[in-house]
Structures are given as C-alpha cells and as structure tokens.
C-alpha cells in the first residue's frame, strides 16, 4: 500500500468538478479497498485527440477524503499486452476487483487490427491496488463484436460476477475461483430498457442495481434496473443521470464513509467529446430504494473525512536550463524566481535537472505550479526523455497569479539522476517551480 501524502500547497478544502484536471480521464471505476482509501481506475483520453482509437495508459487515482486525489500512476498500456492489437490504442473502460489477496484489473482490448470484431476482456493482476500490475491474458470465450466495458461485482458471500456488453447487448455470469474464467456461459441481462454500454453493478440494502448508458443520440444518459439476484431478472426503473454535455456517458457507483457517490465524466475542461474529465457527485436514494436524479454540480463535494496531513518535505526545484523558441524568451529572476517569459511557442522549454528519485527510485508525483491567463494552456511533460503527457493548465486568472497546480505521477530513477522537462507550444504558461514528492511505498 502507498503512504503518499499530498503537499500542503496542493491540498483543497473543498471540491470542484471535474475532479481530475491535469490529464484527460474518462470511464471511472471506483472501489473502496481494505486500506480505507477510495480508488478510481480510469481510461485516458490521449491529447491531442484523434478519437477513441488512441486511448491508452490506464491511470489509478486515490483519495482519503473524496476531494484531494492523488494520481497513483500509470498501471497498464497497450504496449504491455502481448496478445493485443498490433497498432495499440483502444484501451477502453476498465474495472477492478479484489479477492483473496489479489487485485484484478479488467480491461477491454482488441486482439486484431480489425478491432471491433476482435474484442477481448483482458486481465492483469497485482498484490497492490495501484502498482505492479502484470497482464495475464484474457478470459477465454468472451468478447466479439462491440462487446466491451467489463464490470466485476464481488458479493457478500465472496462470489464474483462479470458483466459486459455493447451495441445494445448486455450479458453477465459468475466468475470461477481463478477470476480469469467463467462458470458456464454468460446469460443476457433481461429488462434493461434501451441498453447501450457501460454496465455497472452494485448492491445496497440487499438490492442489486444494474446501471448503464442508453442510446440517446450524441448525449447518452444513465439508466438503471434492480433485482434481488445478481444475474437478474431485472426490473427497469428509469433514468438517474441526464445528459452531461458529453457525447458519451459512463459511470460507477460506490459507497464511501456512509455516503453514496456517482463517478462519471463530462467535457467541461476541453469542450471536446474525446477529451473528457472525471466528475463526482453525491447520489441519493428514496425510501423504496429507487435512485433520485443526480444533481450535476460544478462545485463538487465537501471533504468526506479529515484532510490528509501534508508530506513533511517534498523537494522543490527551479528550472536550471531553458531555451528560446522563435524569439520567445524564457527568463529567470536573479534568485531562480518564477519563469517570467512565456512557453507559448513550439520549442520553448524549461528543464529541471538533478531531480532526486530517492534511494530506490520508483513512483513520484510531480506538482507543477504555474500561472496562465489562457482558458486552458498545456505543457508537454518528459521525464528522462520519456513522453508522459500533455498537462492541462486551466486559467489562474492572470499571468502573475501562480495559484495553479497540475499533478501527475511518473517513474523516477534512483538518486539525483533525473531530468524533468516542460515544453510549450499550447498557450502561454508561466511556471514558478515544481514539487517532486516520492511515494513512500510499503
């Protein structure tokens, strides 16, 4: 388990939606594990967008209070899947499960260049909830045309069930003890009106709920059905999430510290349906167990627990190397104070050398403190020459207000042998410094 803590400068006392802003994420699958934290497994919309075929690099996020989220890092990408589509990409909506000491990560992925006819349900395993996952192959006999979006529900009696589907068809069945094969053939989930994709099953007060996305054109909604059996038959109950403004809808439901929450995505940051961002709002139930329509908010949540104590000594770095791009100066104060030039032209960069990865190296969260007057600026992050992502930098209101903080978790080499580079070309972003917070992994 990780004992990473959030630096004081990055802590938030209230929430906001979307909750993950530094990179584009979608299809959140939320679970509370034995360490008491809530973990969110999300797909990643790669930027610049080319469509859903480019989706790759699953990330995990965790929180102790529902407001402050740590990027636990990337756990799997298409390059790690030996049986997968040669061209990669197509790492769509995942899920995770825990059973008998092992964490299981389930993901849909094609096995052939003819992607929509060759979907499989892949499985990766680990002894930890957010690191060390290794691909173990796929569940034999499952998949086929448009059959995606796995969901795994482990019942109170420790029996596990897998649900998946797309293109109007949803099936489910019991998993075998190995969590990688089925007990018999999956059966159709009947009485799910207007099913499109994104099956999710949870249990509350002895009642089973099946939620899913419908077929509303260009703006799916979320519907649900209930049953007294994990495999149905199901009784359709209605719509509980209206359109989010995004052309797709996908979500999960989880209980945390006595309250229930809906995890979903919208396009509020990007304005593009293939660059999505995870949101969370509270979900409420009527006395008869039916779900009230979820109120989508921009303000987000209040903390569900005491705010995490800050890490006592994250390392702070100022840029020690930079160059100009097309005549745009990247300059420094006499005491390595804020970078006061823009990184707005292609080729301009700020470099941070001798970054300490700790004695053993491994995961570390990088916090980029910045200012921008642009609605959404972006910086490309490379670490030791490896391209991690474009980081989103929402507006701080002015070029002098260094109140912005973007974060992402990367892998560092041991000791002071690491180089971090931020490259511009997507708006005018001004960087004050970076914090590097190595994980204290157990």
CORSULNOR-V807041 format. One record per residue. N is the residue number from 0. RES is the residue in three letters. PSI is psi in whole degrees, 0 to 359 (* if undefined). OMEGA is omega in radians with two decimals (none if undefined). D_LAST is the distance of its C-alpha to the last C-alpha in whole Angstrom. Layout:
N;RES;PSI;OMEGA;D_LAST + N;RES;PSI;OMEGA;D_LAST
This chain:
0;UNK;147;3.12;6 + 1;UNK;146;3.06;6 + 2;UNK;26;3.11;8 + 3;UNK;139;3.08;10 + 4;UNK;155;-3.05;14 + 5;UNK;129;3.05;17 + 6;UNK;146;-3.07;19 + 7;UNK;324;-3.10;22 + 8;UNK;345;-3.12;25 + 9;UNK;356;-3.09;23 + 10;UNK;146;3.08;23 + 11;UNK;138;3.13;26 + 12;UNK;344;3.03;28 + 13;UNK;161;-3.10;29 + 14;UNK;180;3.01;29 + 15;UNK;160;3.05;31 + 16;UNK;136;-0.05;31 + 17;UNK;160;-3.12;30 + 18;UNK;333;3.09;27 + 19;UNK;114;-3.01;25 + 20;UNK;341;-3.01;28 + 21;UNK;327;3.03;26 + 22;UNK;166;-3.13;27 + 23;UNK;126;-3.09;29 + 24;UNK;156;-3.11;27 + 25;UNK;174;2.98;29 + 26;UNK;49;-3.02;29 + 27;UNK;133;3.09;26 + 28;UNK;113;-2.98;24 + 29;UNK;139;3.12;22 + 30;UNK;146;3.01;20 + 31;UNK;122;-3.13;19 + 32;UNK;184;-2.97;16 + 33;UNK;341;3.13;15 + 34;UNK;358;3.09;12 + 35;UNK;354;3.07;16 + 36;UNK;159;3.02;15 + 37;UNK;133;-3.08;18 + 38;UNK;139;-3.12;17 + 39;UNK;119;3.14;20 + 40;UNK;121;-2.98;21 + 41;UNK;150;2.94;23 + 42;UNK;168;-3.01;26 + 43;UNK;116;3.01;27 + 44;UNK;114;-3.11;30 + 45;UNK;144;-3.07;31 + 46;UNK;130;0.12;33 + 47;UNK;148;-3.02;36 + 48;UNK;143;2.99;36 + 49;UNK;1;-3.09;38 + 50;UNK;177;-3.05;38 + 51;UNK;343;3.12;36 + 52;UNK;338;-3.08;36 + 53;UNK;353;-3.07;34 + 54;UNK;135;-3.06;31 + 55;UNK;172;2.98;28 + 56;UNK;76;3.10;24 + 57;UNK;135;3.06;22 + 58;UNK;156;3.02;20 + 59;UNK;139;3.08;17 + 60;UNK;146;3.12;17 + 61;UNK;158;-3.11;16 + 62;UNK;150;3.02;17 + 63;UNK;353;-3.03;17 + 64;UNK;3;3.12;21 + 65;UNK;356;-3.11;23 + 66;UNK;314;-3.14;24 + 67;UNK;113;-3.06;21 + 68;UNK;133;3.06;19 + 69;UNK;131;2.95;17 + 70;UNK;109;3.14;17 + 71;UNK;350;3.08;14 + 72;UNK;174;3.12;16 + 73;UNK;135;-3.13;18 + 74;UNK;343;-3.12;17 + 75;UNK;145;3.02;20 + 76;UNK;169;-3.06;24 + 77;UNK;331;3.11;27 + 78;UNK;339;-3.13;27 + 79;UNK;354;-3.01;24 + 80;UNK;99;-3.03;27 + 81;UNK;328;-3.07;29 + 82;UNK;0;-2.96;31 + 83;UNK;176;3.12;32 + 84;UNK;129;-3.07;35 + 85;UNK;327;-3.10;35 + 86;UNK;353;-3.14;36 + 87;UNK;201;-3.10;32 + 88;UNK;195;3.07;32 + 89;UNK;38;3.01;32 + 90;UNK;91;-2.98;29 + 91;UNK;195;-2.93;30 + 92;UNK;124;-3.10;29 + 93;UNK;179;2.94;26 + 94;UNK;173;-3.13;24 + 95;UNK;159;3.11;21 + 96;UNK;158;3.08;21 + 97;UNK;131;3.12;18 + 98;UNK;128;3.02;20 + 99;UNK;44;3.03;19 + 100;UNK;0;-3.12;16 + 101;UNK;139;3.01;16 + 102;UNK;133;-3.13;16 + 103;UNK;134;3.12;19 + 104;UNK;122;-3.08;20 + 105;UNK;134;-3.08;24 + 106;UNK;143;3.06;26 + 107;UNK;139;-3.14;30 + 108;UNK;138;3.11;31 + 109;UNK;154;3.10;35 + 110;UNK;1;-3.04;35 + 111;UNK;160;3.08;38 + 112;UNK;329;3.04;40 + 113;UNK;77;-2.82;42 + 114;UNK;317;-2.98;39 + 115;UNK;348;3.07;40 + 116;UNK;0;-2.99;42 + 117;UNK;30;3.14;39 + 118;UNK;139;3.01;36 + 119;UNK;163;3.01;33 + 120;UNK;102;-3.11;30 + 121;UNK;159;3.13;27 + 122;UNK;130;2.99;24 + 123;UNK;151;-3.09;21 + 124;UNK;159;3.10;18 + 125;UNK;161;2.99;14 + 126;UNK;357;-3.09;11 + 127;UNK;154;-3.08;10 + 128;UNK;341;-2.99;12 + 129;UNK;22;3.07;12 + 130;UNK;164;3.00;11 + 131;UNK;18;-3.13;12 + 132;UNK;136;3.13;16 + 133;UNK;131;3.13;19 + 134;UNK;132;-3.13;22 + 135;UNK;9;-3.11;24 + 136;UNK;206;-3.10;27 + 137;UNK;165;-3.12;29 + 138;UNK;116;-3.10;31 + 139;UNK;139;3.04;34 + 140;UNK;353;3.13;37 + 141;UNK;161;3.09;36 + 142;UNK;209;-3.09;37 + 143;UNK;191;-2.99;40 + 144;UNK;119;3.01;42 + 145;UNK;13;-3.10;40 + 146;UNK;103;-2.94;37 + 147;UNK;193;2.94;34 + 148;UNK;65;3.11;32 + 149;UNK;144;2.99;30 + 150;UNK;132;3.11;29 + 151;UNK;127;3.13;27 + 152;UNK;124;3.08;27 + 153;UNK;118;-3.05;26 + 154;UNK;174;-3.12;29 + 155;UNK;334;3.13;28 + 156;UNK;10;3.11;29 + 157;UNK;7;3.01;27 + 158;UNK;138;-3.05;29 + 159;UNK;142;-3.10;28 + 160;UNK;140;3.11;30 + 161;UNK;135;3.06;31 + 162;UNK;144;3.07;33 + 163;UNK;167;3.11;34 + 164;UNK;170;3.12;37 + 165;UNK;170;3.12;39 + 166;UNK;29;3.09;43 + 167;UNK;2;-3.08;44 + 168;UNK;130;3.10;42 + 169;UNK;131;3.11;39 + 170;UNK;162;3.11;39 + 171;UNK;158;3.12;36 + 172;UNK;168;-3.12;35 + 173;UNK;136;3.06;33 + 174;UNK;148;3.04;30 + 175;UNK;174;-3.08;30 + 176;UNK;333;-3.14;28 + 177;UNK;354;3.13;26 + 178;UNK;13;-3.13;26 + 179;UNK;9;3.07;27 + 180;UNK;166;-3.04;31 + 181;UNK;149;2.96;33 + 182;UNK;93;-3.12;35 + 183;UNK;182;-3.10;39 + 184;UNK;140;3.02;40 + 185;UNK;150;-3.11;39 + 186;UNK;153;3.13;41 + 187;UNK;142;3.03;42 + 188;UNK;98;-3.03;41 + 189;UNK;158;3.07;45 + 190;UNK;42;2.98;46 + 191;UNK;92;-3.01;44 + 192;UNK;128;3.06;46 + 193;UNK;42;3.11;46 + 194;UNK;135;3.05;42 + 195;UNK;301;-3.10;41 + 196;UNK;189;2.97;38 + 197;UNK;47;3.09;34 + 198;UNK;140;3.05;34 + 199;UNK;133;-3.12;31 + 200;UNK;134;3.02;32 + 201;UNK;171;-3.07;30 + 202;UNK;136;3.12;32 + 203;UNK;126;3.10;33 + 204;UNK;41;3.09;35 + 205;UNK;359;-3.12;36 + 206;UNK;136;3.11;37 + 207;UNK;139;3.13;36 + 208;UNK;133;3.02;36 + 209;UNK;113;3.10;36 + 210;UNK;157;-3.09;36 + 211;UNK;165;3.07;37 + 212;UNK;143;-3.14;38 + 213;UNK;192;-3.01;42 + 214;UNK;18;3.09;45 + 215;UNK;126;-2.99;46 + 216;UNK;126;3.06;47 + 217;UNK;14;-3.11;45 + 218;UNK;68;-3.06;43 + 219;UNK;153;2.97;42 + 220;UNK;173;3.05;41 + 221;UNK;130;3.12;39 + 222;UNK;172;3.11;40 + 223;UNK;160;3.05;40 + 224;UNK;161;-3.11;41 + 225;UNK;161;3.13;40 + 226;UNK;162;3.00;40 + 227;UNK;13;3.13;40 + 228;UNK;139;-3.07;39 + 229;UNK;342;3.11;36 + 230;UNK;17;3.11;38 + 231;UNK;189;0.16;41 + 232;UNK;154;-3.04;44 + 233;UNK;148;3.06;43 + 234;UNK;117;-3.09;45 + 235;UNK;138;-3.08;45 + 236;UNK;340;3.07;45 + 237;UNK;193;-3.11;45 + 238;UNK;133;3.10;43 + 239;UNK;352;3.00;40 + 240;UNK;117;3.09;39 + 241;UNK;171;-3.11;42 + 242;UNK;143;-3.11;42 + 243;UNK;359;-3.03;39 + 244;UNK;356;3.14;41 + 245;UNK;150;-3.08;39 + 246;UNK;348;3.07;41 + 247;UNK;157;3.03;38 + 248;UNK;135;3.12;36 + 249;UNK;136;-3.09;33 + 250;UNK;175;3.06;31 + 251;UNK;162;-3.12;29 + 252;UNK;133;3.13;29 + 253;UNK;151;3.04;26 + 254;UNK;137;3.13;26 + 255;UNK;118;3.10;24 + 256;UNK;45;3.00;24 + 257;UNK;357;3.08;28 + 258;UNK;156;-3.13;29 + 259;UNK;144;-3.06;30 + 260;UNK;147;3.01;29 + 261;UNK;127;3.07;30 + 262;UNK;127;-3.09;28 + 263;UNK;186;3.10;31 + 264;UNK;158;2.99;32 + 265;UNK;190;3.14;35 + 266;UNK;32;-3.03;36 + 267;UNK;328;-3.10;37 + 268;UNK;313;-3.00;35 + 269;UNK;330;-2.98;37 + 270;UNK;10;-3.13;40 + 271;UNK;135;-3.08;39 + 272;UNK;348;3.09;39 + 273;UNK;14;2.96;36 + 274;UNK;88;-2.92;34 + 275;UNK;166;-3.07;33 + 276;UNK;139;-3.08;30 + 277;UNK;138;3.06;28 + 278;UNK;160;3.07;30 + 279;UNK;132;3.00;29 + 280;UNK;157;3.14;32 + 281;UNK;145;3.10;32 + 282;UNK;135;-3.08;34 + 283;UNK;153;-3.07;36 + 284;UNK;147;2.99;38 + 285;UNK;170;-3.10;42 + 286;UNK;330;-3.14;43 + 287;UNK;5;3.10;44 + 288;UNK;351;3.10;40 + 289;UNK;156;-3.04;41 + 290;UNK;132;3.03;39 + 291;UNK;152;3.10;41 + 292;UNK;128;-3.09;41 + 293;UNK;133;3.09;38 + 294;UNK;113;3.13;39 + 295;UNK;129;-3.08;37 + 296;UNK;155;2.96;37 + 297;UNK;336;-3.10;36 + 298;UNK;338;3.12;35 + 299;UNK;211;-2.94;32 + 300;UNK;160;2.87;30 + 301;UNK;152;3.12;30 + 302;UNK;137;-3.14;26 + 303;UNK;359;3.14;25 + 304;UNK;174;3.07;23 + 305;UNK;140;-3.10;23 + 306;UNK;139;-3.08;22 + 307;UNK;141;3.07;18 + 308;UNK;143;-3.10;18 + 309;UNK;155;3.00;18 + 310;UNK;135;-3.02;16 + 311;UNK;334;-3.02;18 + 312;UNK;65;3.02;19 + 313;UNK;150;-3.10;18 + 314;UNK;132;3.12;20 + 315;UNK;137;-3.12;24 + 316;UNK;138;2.97;26 + 317;UNK;153;-3.08;30 + 318;UNK;135;3.09;31 + 319;UNK;9;3.06;33 + 320;UNK;139;-3.14;35 + 321;UNK;163;3.04;37 + 322;UNK;169;3.13;40 + 323;UNK;155;3.10;42 + 324;UNK;112;3.11;43 + 325;UNK;30;3.12;47 + 326;UNK;359;3.13;48 + 327;UNK;118;-3.06;45 + 328;UNK;137;2.95;44 + 329;UNK;106;-2.95;40 + 330;UNK;168;-3.05;41 + 331;UNK;150;3.00;39 + 332;UNK;171;-3.08;40 + 333;UNK;332;-3.07;41 + 334;UNK;33;-3.09;37 + 335;UNK;42;3.05;35 + 336;UNK;192;-2.98;36 + 337;UNK;146;2.94;35 + 338;UNK;114;-3.00;36 + 339;UNK;352;3.00;40 + 340;UNK;169;3.11;41 + 341;UNK;158;2.94;40 + 342;UNK;42;-2.93;38 + 343;UNK;349;-3.09;41 + 344;UNK;148;-3.14;42 + 345;UNK;130;3.12;41 + 346;UNK;338;3.09;40 + 347;UNK;136;-3.14;39 + 348;UNK;160;2.98;35 + 349;UNK;134;-3.05;33 + 350;UNK;141;-3.12;31 + 351;UNK;113;-3.06;28 + 352;UNK;167;3.11;27 + 353;UNK;39;3.11;25 + 354;UNK;131;-3.02;22 + 355;UNK;121;3.09;19 + 356;UNK;7;-3.10;16 + 357;UNK;173;-3.05;14 + 358;UNK;326;-3.07;14 + 359;UNK;351;-3.02;12 + 360;UNK;192;3.13;13 + 361;UNK;206;-3.03;12 + 362;UNK;141;3.04;12 + 363;UNK;141;3.08;14 + 364;UNK;131;3.06;16 + 365;UNK;125;3.07;20 + 366;UNK;120;-3.14;22 + 367;UNK;116;3.13;26 + 368;UNK;124;-2.92;28 + 369;UNK;171;2.97;32 + 370;UNK;142;3.04;35 + 371;UNK;142;3.04;38 + 372;UNK;350;3.13;41 + 373;UNK;152;3.08;40 + 374;UNK;320;3.11;40 + 375;UNK;101;3.00;37 + 376;UNK;166;-3.13;36 + 377;UNK;146;3.03;34 + 378;UNK;137;3.08;32 + 379;UNK;131;-3.12;31 + 380;UNK;127;2.96;27 + 381;UNK;140;3.14;27 + 382;UNK;118;-3.09;24 + 383;UNK;37;3.09;25 + 384;UNK;352;3.13;28 + 385;UNK;132;-3.13;26 + 386;UNK;120;-3.14;27 + 387;UNK;305;-3.09;25 + 388;UNK;166;2.84;27 + 389;UNK;127;3.09;30 + 390;UNK;133;3.08;28 + 391;UNK;136;3.11;31 + 392;UNK;84;3.09;32 + 393;UNK;155;-3.03;34 + 394;UNK;140;2.98;37 + 395;UNK;1;3.09;36 + 396;UNK;330;3.11;40 + 397;UNK;167;3.13;41 + 398;UNK;352;-3.14;40 + 399;UNK;352;-3.10;40 + 400;UNK;99;-3.10;37 + 401;UNK;55;-3.10;34 + 402;UNK;356;-3.11;32 + 403;UNK;147;3.11;31 + 404;UNK;110;3.05;27 + 405;UNK;142;-3.11;26 + 406;UNK;149;3.02;22 + 407;UNK;147;3.13;20 + 408;UNK;134;-3.08;17 + 409;UNK;176;3.05;17 + 410;UNK;126;-3.14;16 + 411;UNK;154;3.01;17 + 412;UNK;164;3.13;18 + 413;UNK;153;3.00;17 + 414;UNK;199;-3.04;19 + 415;UNK;57;-3.04;22 + 416;UNK;17;-3.00;23 + 417;UNK;147;3.08;23 + 418;UNK;126;3.12;25 + 419;UNK;132;-3.13;25 + 420;UNK;136;3.02;29 + 421;UNK;121;-3.07;30 + 422;UNK;137;-3.09;34 + 423;UNK;194;-3.14;36 + 424;UNK;359;-3.11;39 + 425;UNK;66;-3.12;38 + 426;UNK;174;-3.08;40 + 427;UNK;101;-3.12;40 + 428;UNK;133;3.14;36 + 429;UNK;125;-3.01;36 + 430;UNK;130;3.08;33 + 431;UNK;300;-3.12;32 + 432;UNK;172;2.99;29 + 433;UNK;147;2.94;25 + 434;UNK;139;3.07;22 + 435;UNK;120;-2.99;19 + 436;UNK;92;3.14;15 + 437;UNK;141;3.06;12 + 438;UNK;145;3.01;9 + 439;UNK;81;-3.04;7 + 440;UNK;139;3.06;4 + 441;UNK;*;none;0
